[in-house]
Amino acid sequence: MAASRRNIVLIGMAGAGKSTVGVLLAKALSRDFIDTDLVIQAAARRRLQDILDSEGTEAFRRLEEKSVLGISARDAVIATGGSVVYSVRAMAHLKAAGTIVYLKLPAAALEQRVTNMDSRGIVIAPGQSFAELLREREPLYERYADVSVDGAGLTHEEVVQRIIAALGE
C-alpha cells in the first residue's frame, strides 16, 4: 500500500489532542477524518460515559474493539480513544492499514487539559489516578507507535506540522 493511501492513526491519552489535531491534520492533508469515540457512541446510541457507567470497562473495551475492527477506511486520519491500545486485535487492524502516531504530552499537561474525568468516558479503574493510568498505558503507546510526536509546549497547529514533517507528507 503506498504511503499516501495509508491511514494516519492517532493514539495517546485523553487530553493529548487526538481529536483536535486529527481534524486539523485531515484538513491540511485533504483526507477524511474518523473519530473512533464518535463511531462507538453512534453504534451504542449513548455517550461513552453512559456506556462505562451502565456496563463497565470490559463491556466498553469489547464495544471499542468491535467498532474499530469495523472501520475500513483508506487515506483517512483516525483519532482513537485512549484505551484502544488494550486491544491487540484493534491495534493490529489499525496498523495493517495505517501509520500509528503517538501524541505524547507530560502528565501535568494532560491533567490540566482533562478537567472532566467523571463525564469524559475514560476507561480507568476505580481509585486509579490519571498519572497511574498514564504509566500503565505509556508502554503500550510506545509499543504500537510508528512515530511519536511530543506536543509539550506546542499549539495544535504546530503538532500537525510536526506530524506532517515526521511522515514526509
GIWOHU-V301745 format. One record per residue. N is the residue number from 1. PHI is phi as a letter, one per 40 degrees, with the letter a starting at -180 (none if undefined). OMEGA is omega in whole degrees, 0 to 359 (* if undefined). Layout:
N;PHI;OMEGA
N;PHI;OMEGA
This chain:
1;none;180
2;c;183
3;d;183
4;c;179
5;c;181
6;c;174
7;c;170
8;b;186
9;b;180
10;c;176
11;b;178
12;i;183
13;c;169
14;d;180
15;g;181
16;c;178
17;g;184
18;d;182
19;c;181
20;c;178
21;c;180
22;d;178
23;c;181
24;c;179
25;c;179
26;c;177
27;c;183
28;c;184
29;b;181
30;f;179
31;b;171
32;c;177
33;b;177
34;b;175
35;b;185
36;c;176
37;c;179
38;c;176
39;c;179
40;c;181
41;c;180
42;c;180
43;c;183
44;c;185
45;f;178
46;a;175
47;c;180
48;d;182
49;c;178
50;c;178
51;c;180
52;c;182
53;c;186
54;c;186
55;b;178
56;g;187
57;c;181
58;c;178
59;c;178
60;c;180
61;c;177
62;c;179
63;c;178
64;c;180
65;c;180
66;d;180
67;c;181
68;c;179
69;c;179
70;c;181
71;c;178
72;b;182
73;c;174
74;a;178
75;g;181
76;b;168
77;b;183
78;b;174
79;c;183
80;b;170
81;c;184
82;c;184
83;c;183
84;d;183
85;c;175
86;c;182
87;b;178
88;c;181
89;c;180
90;c;181
91;c;177
92;c;178
93;c;180
94;c;183
95;c;181
96;c;183
97;b;184
98;a;174
99;b;184
100;c;179
101;b;178
102;c;175
103;c;184
104;c;170
105;a;177
106;c;182
107;d;182
108;c;179
109;c;178
110;c;181
111;c;178
112;c;181
113;c;184
114;c;183
115;b;184
116;b;182
117;d;186
118;c;183
119;b;188
120;c;181
121;g;181
122;c;178
123;c;182
124;a;181
125;c;177
126;d;179
127;g;180
128;c;178
129;c;178
130;c;179
131;c;177
132;c;178
133;c;177
134;c;178
135;c;179
136;c;186
137;c;186
138;d;179
139;c;178
140;c;177
141;d;181
142;c;182
143;c;185
144;c;186
145;c;168
146;c;181
147;a;173
148;b;177
149;b;179
150;c;183
151;c;182
152;d;177
153;g;181
154;b;172
155;c;177
156;c;180
157;c;178
158;c;176
159;c;177
160;d;180
161;c;177
162;c;179
163;c;181
164;d;179
165;c;182
166;c;182
167;c;182
168;g;181
169;c;*
